[in-house]
Amino acid sequence: MDPLGAPSQFVDVDTLPSWGDSCENELDPSDTSVEKFLEDTIRSPFLYNKDINGKVVLWKGDVALLNCTAIVSTSNETLTDKNPVSESIFMLAGPDLKEDLQKLKGCRTGEAKLTKGFNLAARFIIHTVGPKYKSRYRTAAESSLYSCYRNVLQLAKEQSMSSVGFCVINSAKRGYPLEDATHIALRTVRRFLEIHGETIEKVVFAVSELEEAVYQKLLPLYFPRSLKEESLLLPYLPADIGNAEGEPVVPERQIRISEKPGAPEDKQEEEDEGLGVDLSFIGSHAFARMEGDIDKQRRLILQGQLSEATLQKQHQRNYNRWLCQARSEDLSDIASLKALYQTGVDNCGRTVMVVVGRNIPVTLIDMDKALLYFIHVMDHIAVKEYVLVYFHTLTSEYNHLDSDFLKKLYDVVDIKYKRNLKAVYFVHPTFRSKVSTWFFTTFSVSGLKDKIHHVDSLHQLFSVISPEQIDFPPFVLEYDARVRNTKSSPIPGKWALLYIISSITRFVTCHLLVLLVSKDAIFPVTHYLLK
């Protein structure tokens, strides 16, 4: 207890500014002047909501000092864990808390249990146990952490609590990556407030200085403070945003009763429509489907007997399997290469994705994992229009993606990737890469050739993308400056002539191959020739 007349160390949550108070230049959705803005903008799954933002508080400080209905303590299964949060709560609550905890007889991971607050300003303490994190069991850890936040909020609702102060449940001792855990925490609280917002007035995130930076970064994704912020940050939402309650979605667990064995899918759809029953909510993952005779389906595909709609469904199921694997696999080794990343927008406002060829050690990495990483990063980017900038700068033979891999990637990805890709800027191409690209876009894929633009210098690239909108690898800038200086010096006439003759010879030879070599043999022969 504080000495009589001394200022209290406890902080009243009602005096803390809400998350919505930090917003500037909000747009009012009811204003007719923003109707066109709303019509032309793809809305986020986490809509701007001023009332919800007013219930959320981000506060840097000790959760034990909050004067609210309940605070959250994170511990282990025996509720005896010593961490900065629990030790502060034990010290301020007094010895009676330990006696009360013994009556609970522990707490399982993901559960939430209630005790009195004793000497704290908070009336209650909600104890929960966060999961131990291992990358191979990431899905289980995500579900458990979601359960922690959900069960705490559910307990608060059942006990008619008006305010809850959250510590960061994923303690460093348990190894959960802070940013991944913060996504789960924020989206779970957001979904709960959407559904049960009338039962609670304040949710406070009490964080340390390190945690505050991550929360400041991610809070606008789930609690946008204006329509403009909602629109600008939509591309930065992760691919997995959970279900309607924020719970992680595991496609393998979704079950769907599919068509009768041997019955064509188109006919089955007609039967479903006749029953007037929508079975789509049950799930569409291949794990829960009766696929029939796969070999027979492949034969029918070759014979052209399957409908276009059926082929599209099979392709979508195949992509969903890749996407599911991409979300569950540990791809940190591929991410560390920094070969694919999102940067700004082009002059038309489209998202810019950068691929750095030199950072792809093709002979040293698992290319299937590289494909998984591409899908993991691009799935939520490709829902809107985007462009690719590929830096071919200073690549060697060990960095060249072969045509088989590119064809596989093009065949695997969802239709949205192809539809929303508006341009590929091929920076610092060589003669060999230009010819290879021409053959690939002519004979392996369709609809891509017109989107590829060869860019010999960064100055040309800046005509479509502003320099401040691209994060350049340093070696690209150095190379571009060096090439510009070299080009300003004249090349001796004899060498220039030889270079031109050589280029023309190789170019003509490659074109003659189109006439002389069958389609199936083109790539092996040209690959050998260009070497």
N, C-alpha and C positions, 0 to 999 in steps of 0.2 A: 504493500500500500504506500502511496505517496504521503510524505509529511504534510500536515495540515497547512494550507496556504501555499504550498509549493506547486509550481506548474506541473500538470500531468504529463507523463511520458507517452501516454496513449494518444492515438490519433483517431478522431471521429471521421468515419468514412463520408459523412454528409458534407464535410468541409473540403473534400478533395475534388479537384476538377474532373469532369467526366471526359471520356475519349472524344465525344462529339464537340466539346468546348474548344478543342484545338483546331477546329476547321475554319478555313477562310474561303470566302467567295463561294458559298454553297449555292446550288441551283435548286429552286423550289419545283418539285415535280408537278405541282398543281398549276404552275404558271404556264399559260398558253404559249409563251415564247419558247419553251423548251420542248414542245410537242414534236417538232421536226427533229430535234436532237435525239429524242428517244426513239423515233421511228428509224433513224439512220444508224443507230448504234446497237451492236449486239450486247445484250444485258448480261451481267455477271450472274452466276448462280447464287451469289451473296449480294443481294440488292442493297443499295443505299437506303438506310432506315434511320432517321433521326432519333426516333424513340428508343430503339435498341442501343444506339451509340450513347445515349444519355444514361444508360444503365451500367456502362462499362467504364472502369477506372484502371489506368496503368500507374502504379505507384512504386517508386524505388525506396524500399525500406523493409524492415523486419515485420513479417506477417503477424508475429506475436503481439505487436503493438497496436494492432487495429481494433478499434471499438466498433464491432459489428455483431450481428447475431451469432455467426459462427466463423471460425477460421479453420483452415485445413492444415493438418500435419502429415508429413510423409515419413514412413518408417519401414521396418521389415516385418516379416510374418509374425514375429513374437512381440512386436510393438516395443522393442527395446533398442532399436537402432540409434546410434549417436551420430547425428549430423547437425550442421549449423541451425537448421530449422527446428528440429525436435529438441535440441539442447536449450535453445532460447525459450521455447514454449514450456519445457519442464521447469526452468529456472524461475520464470515469472508466474507460472500457475501454482507452484508450491508442491509440497510432498503428497497432498491428497490425490493428485493426478495419478501417481504411480499405483496407489492402492486401487483406484478406479479401473486402471488399465488391466490389472490382474484379473478382474472379474470378467473381462471380455474374452479371455482365453485365446488371445491371438487374433489375427486377421489374415485372410487369404489374399493373394495377389489380385488386384482389381476390385476388391470389396471396399466398403466404407462403413465404419462403425462410429458411434457417438458417445462422447462423455461430456461432463460439465466442464465449464471453463475455469472454475475455482477463482483464483486471484487475478485472472486475466480480465481485460475489459470486455472481451467477447463472452457471451453466455455459454457457448458450446464450442467443443473441438471435434471436428470430423477427422478421424484417422483413416488413412488409406495406404495401400502398399503398391508402389509402382513396380513394373516388371524389370528383371535383369535383362540387359540387351545383348543379344548375339546376332550377328548378321544373318546367319543361316536360319534363325527362327524369328526373322523380322516380322512376319505376318502375325505370329502369336503375340509378340511384344506390342505391336500396334493395337491389336484387339484388347489386350489387357490394360494398356494405358488409356484407351478410350473408355473402358469400363470404370476406371478410377474416376475420371471427370464426370461421367454420366451418373454413376452411383452417388457421388457427392451431391450433385445437383438434385437428383431424385430424392435423396434424404432431406435436403433442404426444403424441397417442395412439400414432402409429406409432413414435415414438422412446422410448416408455415413460417419459414425463416424469411426475413425481409432482405438480408444482406449476407453475403459470403465472401470471405477473404481467402483467395487461393495462394498458396506457395507454389513454386515450380515443383511438381510432383516427381518428375524424372530426376532424381538426385544424381550428382556426378559419380557417386560411389557405385551406382548401378549401371553406369556406362551408356545410357541412352543418349544418342546425338541430340544436342539441344535444339537445333533448328527443326529436325524431323518431329521431335516431341511437341514443339511449339505449334506446328501446323495442326496436330491432333487436338491440342488443348483449345486453340482458338475456334476451330470449326465446330467442335463439340459444344462449346459454350454458345456459339452463335446459333446453332440449330436448336438448342434447348430454349434459348430466349425467343426464338421465332415461334415455337410451339407453346411454351409455358411462361412466356414473358410476364403475364399478368400476376404470377405468383411470387415474383422476386423483384426487388427494386434496385439492388446494387450487386455487381460482381466485380471484385477488386483483384487484380493480378499484382501481387507483391513480389518484386523482383530485385535482384542484385544489379550492380552496374553492368556486369557482363551480360546478364540476361536481358536487361533493359534494351540494349542495342538490337538484339534479335527480335524482341517483341515490337519495338518501334518499326522495324522493317516489315514484319509480317502482319501486324494488326490491320493496316489498310486493305489487305487482300480480303479479309473476312468481315471487316467493319469499315467499309469505305465511308468517308465523311462528306462526300459530295458525289453527284452524278458524274462529274468530270473525273474524279479519282477512281470511281468504280470502273469507268470505261478505260482509263489509261493503264490500270493495273490488271485488267482481265487476262492479258497474255502471260502474266507471271504466276497465275495460279498453277499449282501442281496438277499432274494428270489425275491423280487419285484424290478426290475431294469427299469421299465417303458417300453414304446414302443420305436419305432425308433427315436422319438424326445425327449425321457426322460419323457413323460407324464405318470402319474400313470395309470395303467390299472385296470379298474373295470369290472370284468367278467359279472356282472348283466346287464351292459349297452350294452353288445355285443348281437346283434340280428342275428339269423340264421333262414332262411326259411328251414324247415326240410322236411322230407318225408311226403307223403300223409297219412292222418289218416288211420291206419290199414295196411299200406303197409310195408312188411318186410324191414329191413335196408339194407340187402345184395342186394335185388332187386333194391332198390332205388339207391344204389351206382352204379349199372350197368347202370341205366338210366342216371345218372349224367355224367358217363364216355362217354356215347353215345352222349350226347349233347356237349361234349368237354368243359364244363364250370367248373372251380374250384370255388366252393362255400365255401371253408374252411376258407377264409379270413373273412367271415361275423361273425364267432364266433361259439362256440360249447357249450356254457353254457346252462344248462337245462331250465333256465328262458325263453330262446328264442326258445325252441324246442317243437314240438308237440309230446308228449311222447306216446300217444295212451293209451290203457287200461292197466294200471300198473298191476292190478290183473291178467289179462290174461297173461301178460309177466311172472309174477311169476309162474303161473301154467305151462307155457311152459318150464320155467327153470327146474321145478321139473320133468317134463316129458322128459327132455333131448332133446327138439325139437329146442332150439335156438342154433345157431352155436357158435363155440368158439370165432370167431371174434366179434360177437354181444355181447357176455358176456364180452369180454375185453373192448369194447366201453362203456358198461354200468358201468363197474367198474371204468373206467377212468373218466366218468362224475361224478360219486359219489365222487371220490377222489378230483376232481376239486371243488366240492361244499364244502368239508371239508377245502380245502386249502384256498378258498375264505373267508370262515368264520374265519379261523385262522389269516388271514391278517387284518381283520377288527375288531376282538375282542380285548378288553383290557385284556391282559394276564399277566400284571405286577405282580399280586399276585402269579402266578405260577412261573414266572421267579425269583422272590425274594427268592424262596426256594433253588435255586442253586443245583437242583437235576439233571440237564442235561446241559452239557457244552462241548464246543470244546477245545481240548488241542493241542498237537503237532502231530507228525506222528510216525508210528511204524518203525521197521527196514526195511520194504519194501517200505517205503515212503507213506503209506496210512494214511488218516486222522483218528485220534483217537477221539472218542466221549466218554465222561465219564457219567455214571449214578450212582448217590449216593443213594442207597436204604434207608438209614437212614433219608434222607432229604425229603422223600415222605410220608406225613401224610395221608395215604389212607382214613382214616375215617373222616378227617376234610376238605378235599378239593373236589371240583367238578371234578370228574375224566374225564368227557367229555372235560372240559377245559384243563386238563392235556394232553389229546390226541391231542387237538388243538395246544397246545404249542409244543408238540413233532413234529407235522407236520410242524409248523412254523419254527422251528429251523433246522429240518432235510431235508427239501425239496431241498435246494441247495447243502447240503452236500452229499446227496445220488446220485447225478449225477456222482460221481466218487467213486472209491473203498474206503471203510472205514471199521473200526473195532470198536466194542463197548467194553468198559471196565465197568463191573458192579460191584460196591463195595457192597457186601452183609454184610459188616462188621457191627456188633452190631445192626443189624435190629431187630425189635420186631414184634409181630403179627399185630401191627398197621401200619407197613410199607410194608407188603407183598401184592404185586399185585396179585389179584386172576386170575384164568385161563380165566374167562369170559372176563375180560378187555384185557388181552394179546391176546386172540383169536380175539377180535374185532379190536385191533390195527393192528394185522397181516393181517386181512381181508380188512381193510380200505386202508392201505398205497399202494402207487403205486408200480408197478413191479420193478422199479429201486432200491427201498429199499432192496428188497430180492436179486436181481441180484448182487448188488455191495457190500452187506454185506459179508465180507470175514471171520470174526471171531468174537465170543463173548467170552470174558475172564471173567469168573465168579469167582471173587476174594473172598476168605474167605467163601467158601460155608459150610453149615451145612449138616448133613446127610439128614435131612428133605428136604432141598432145592434141594439136588441132586436127591432124589427120585421124588419130584414134577416136576423137570425139565425133568427127564426121561419120566414120564407119559405124560407131556405136548407135548414134541417133538415127542413122539411115536404115540399118538392118536389124537392130536388137529391140529398140523401143520405138513407139510412135507418139507423135504429139509433143516431143521434147525439143526437136531441132530448132524451132523458131524461138524458143525461150532462152537459148544459150547465146551469150554475148561475150566475145573475146575482148579483153581489156588489157592493152599493152602497158599502161602506166596508171598510177593512182590518180593522176590529173584527169584522165578520162572517167574514172570511177566517180570522182567528185561531182560530175555533171548530173549524176542520178542519186547519189547518197552524199550528204554533207560529211565532211571529215570528222566533226564532233560526234557523229552518230555511229562511228565504227571504232572498235578497240583493235588497234593494229599490233600484231607481233612486232617487236623492235627490228628483227632482221628483214621484214618486208619493207619497212621505211628505209633502212640502210641500203638495201638492194635497189630500190626504186631510185634513190638519189644517185647511187653509183652509176646506174644505167643511163640516167639522164645526162650526167656529166660525160660519159663515154660517147653517147650519141652526138654530143656537141662537137667532138673531134672527128675529122674526116677519116674514113677507112681507106687504106691504100687501094688504088684502083684494081690491081691484080687480084687481091684477096676478095674484094667486093664482087668482082666478076665471077670468080670461082664459087663463091657462096651462092650467088644467084643461079648459076648453072646447076649446081648441086641440088638446090631447093626445087628448081623446075623439074629436074630429072626424077627426083623422088616423088614429087607430086603427080607427074604424068604416069609413073610406074604404078602408083597406088590406084589411080583411076582405071588403068588398063586391067588391073586385077578384077575390077567389078565386072568387066565384060568376059574375062577369060576363066575366072574361077567361080565355082558354084557357091551359093550363099552359105552352105554349111562349112565350106573350106576357107572362106575369106579371112576369118579372124586368126586361125593358126598361121596362115601364110603371111599375112601382113604383120602379125606380131613378130615373126621371124625376120621379116625384111626390115622392119623399123629398128630392130635391135642393132 
